[in-house]
């Protein structure tokens, strides 16, 4: 689809209005609508890629802009992995993968695969109660959502100085419980046997995203 602009002057429109319409090469990408307010003072615009500087005059009218949506993704960040794509969820726009920690990324992908094997869809994630004392379901068991909330609660004290999660906040799960594989994976990541907990939490911080973006540029 080529970039095309259509201009309709006051004498050509039915109600005397001036109309501007335009499409662009990325017309099939997700867009976001920006409204730039009217501006009285002159300003300077500098392009991001070519660093071209353009002096813009004052008394500018309000205008709209529809840039493409780009999602900056750290592959070692747990947050963008949920909800799972295996449940039918997807992000709008185009993902831009940053140069994150590949070892952490692969470990988290394994954890997400284990989670998906246990909860095939979003309904089972929230509603199916798995027994803590053996295989199968139980009315007094836990949903995977409740287990993940307990894991999150145990990580509240994590830091670089204290990289171990509070395992007292975690439920006791029998070895033959449906929840056991996921529990072992999470314990390895965040429990006393693992040292990646604080590092994983840091992957979602804006400062780290800034560093990864700078490294990519």
C-alpha positions in Angstrom: 0.0 0.0 0.0 1.7 3.2 -1.1 1.8 6.4 0.9 -0.9 8.7 -0.5 -2.3 12.0 0.8 -5.7 13.4 -0.4 -6.2 17.2 0.1 -9.7 18.6 -0.2 -10.0 22.4 -0.2 -12.7 24.6 1.3 -14.3 25.2 -2.1 -14.4 21.5 -2.9 -15.9 20.1 0.3 -19.7 20.1 0.9 -19.5 22.1 4.1 -16.5 24.3 3.3 -14.1 22.5 5.6 -10.5 21.6 4.7 -10.0 17.8 4.7 -6.7 15.9 4.7 -6.6 12.1 4.5 -3.6 9.9 4.2 -2.5 6.2 4.3 1.0 4.8 4.6 3.1 1.8 3.9 2.6 0.4 7.4 -1.2 0.7 7.1 -1.8 -2.9 8.3 0.2 -2.5 11.5 -1.4 -1.6 14.8 -1.6 2.1 15.3 -2.0 4.5 18.2 -3.7 7.9 17.8 -1.8 10.9 19.1 -3.2 14.5 19.3 -0.6 17.2 19.2 -2.1 20.4 20.7 -1.9 23.8 19.0 1.4 25.6 19.7 2.1 29.3 19.8 5.9 29.3 20.2 8.4 28.3 17.6 10.3 25.1 18.4 13.0 22.8 17.1 12.3 19.2 15.9 15.2 16.7 15.7 14.7 13.3 13.9 15.6 10.2 15.9 17.4 8.2 13.3 19.0 10.8 10.9 19.4 13.5 13.7 18.2 16.1 11.2 17.2 19.3 12.9 14.2 21.4 11.6 13.1 24.7 12.9 9.3 24.8 13.2 7.4 28.1 13.2 5.0 29.3 15.9 1.2 29.5 15.7 1.0 25.9 14.7 -2.5 24.3 14.5 -3.5 21.2 16.4 -3.0 17.9 14.4 -3.3 14.2 14.8 -0.7 11.5 14.2 -1.0 7.7 13.9 2.4 6.1 14.5 2.9 2.3 14.4 2.9 0.5 17.8 6.2 -1.1 18.7 6.6 -3.3 21.8 10.1 -3.3 23.3 10.5 -6.8 24.8 13.2 -8.0 27.1 13.2 -11.8 26.5 14.3 -12.4 30.1 11.3 -10.4 31.5 8.6 -12.6 32.9 5.8 -10.0 32.7 5.4 -9.9 28.8 5.1 -13.7 28.9 1.7 -13.6 30.6 -1.0 -14.2 29.6 0.3 -17.2 27.6 0.2 -17.1 23.9 -0.9 -20.8 24.2 -4.2 -19.5 25.7 -4.8 -17.5 22.5 -3.5 -14.1 23.6 -1.3 -11.9 21.5 0.0 -8.3 21.6 -1.0 -5.7 19.0 1.8 -4.1 17.2 5.3 -5.2 16.3 7.6 -6.7 18.9 11.2 -5.5 19.1 13.3 -8.0 21.0 16.0 -6.4 23.1 19.4 -8.2 23.8 18.4 -9.6 27.2 19.9 -12.4 29.3 19.5 -15.5 27.2 20.0 -17.9 30.1 17.3 -16.4 32.1 15.1 -16.2 29.1 15.4 -19.9 28.3 14.8 -20.8 32.0 11.6 -18.7 32.1 10.4 -20.2 28.8 10.7 -23.7 30.4 8.7 -22.5 33.3 6.0 -21.1 31.0 5.9 -24.4 29.2 5.4 -26.3 32.5 2.7 -23.8 33.4 0.9 -24.3 30.1 1.1 -28.1 30.4 -0.8 -27.7 33.7 -3.3 -25.1 32.6 -4.2 -25.5 28.9 -6.5 -22.4 28.9 -7.3 -19.3 31.0 -10.4 -20.9 32.5 -8.4 -23.9 34.0 -5.7 -21.4 35.3 -8.3 -19.7 37.5 -10.9 -22.4 38.2 -9.4 -25.9 38.4 -8.4 -26.8 41.9 -5.5 -29.2 42.1 -4.9 -31.4 45.1 -1.9 -30.6 47.2 -1.6 -34.1 48.6 -1.8 -36.3 45.5 -2.7 -36.3 41.8 -5.9 -35.0 40.4 -8.4 -32.3 41.5 -9.7 -31.6 45.0 -12.1 -29.0 46.4 -9.6 -28.0 49.1 -6.7 -27.8 46.6 -5.3 -24.8 44.9 -5.7 -23.3 41.5 -2.6 -22.4 39.5 -3.5 -18.8 39.8 -3.5 -19.1 43.6 -0.2 -20.9 43.5 1.3 -18.1 41.4 0.0 -15.5 43.9 1.6 -17.4 46.7 4.9 -17.4 44.8 4.6 -13.7 44.2 4.0 -13.1 48.0 7.1 -15.1 48.8 9.2 -12.8 46.5 8.2 -9.5 48.2 11.4 -9.5 50.2 13.7 -10.4 47.3 16.6 -8.0 46.6 20.3 -8.2 45.5 21.3 -8.3 49.2 18.7 -10.9 50.0 18.3 -13.1 46.9 16.2 -15.9 48.6 12.4 -16.0 48.6 10.4 -16.5 51.8 9.5 -20.1 51.4 7.3 -20.1 54.5 4.7 -18.3 52.3 4.6 -21.2 49.8 2.2 -24.1 50.1 3.4 -27.7 50.9 2.9 -29.7 47.7 3.2 -33.5 47.6 5.6 -35.0 45.0 2.8 -36.7 43.1 0.6 -33.6 43.0 -0.3 -32.1 39.6 1.3 -28.9 40.9 4.6 -30.5 41.8 6.5 -30.0 38.4 5.6 -26.3 38.4 6.4 -25.9 42.1 9.8 -27.5 41.6 10.5 -25.2 38.7 9.5 -22.1 40.6 11.5 -23.2 43.7 14.6 -23.6 41.6 14.1 -20.1 40.2 13.1 -18.2 43.4 13.7 -20.5 46.3 16.7 -21.1 48.6 18.2 -23.5 46.0 18.4 -20.8 43.3 20.1 -17.5 43.0 18.2 -16.0 40.1 15.2 -14.6 41.9 16.5 -11.0 42.3 18.0 -11.0 38.8 14.6 -12.1 37.3 12.8 -9.3 39.1 15.3 -6.8 37.8 14.4 -7.7 34.2 11.2 -5.7 34.3 12.7 -2.5 35.7 12.7 0.6 33.4 16.4 1.2 34.1 17.4 -2.2 32.7 15.1 -1.7 29.6 16.9 1.6 29.0 20.3 -0.1 29.2 19.2 -2.9 26.8 17.8 -0.3 24.4 21.1 1.7 24.5 23.1 -1.5 23.9 20.9 -2.3 20.8 21.4 1.1 19.3 
